[in-house]
């Protein structure tokens, strides 16, 4: 029974790994197609800026009156 259980576990791991590789290849193809369509921005810049999220800049400053009203 243990042998059969180990075989099942290995088969499942193999299937999951194949599925993961297929999804990665599909994502790579989609990314490549998108890169080809834009063409203006170099790929290196896209890679560097893709992971960096832009910080929200709060330009509206609070009024000074709340500091002066305390007495």
QUITASUL-V498179 format. One line per field, one symbol per residue. burial: + if it has 24 or more other ideal C-beta (glycine too) atoms within 12 Angstrom, else -. A space follows every 10 residues. Layout:
burial: ???
//
This chain:
burial: ---------- ---------- ---------- ---------- ---------- ---------- ---------- -
//
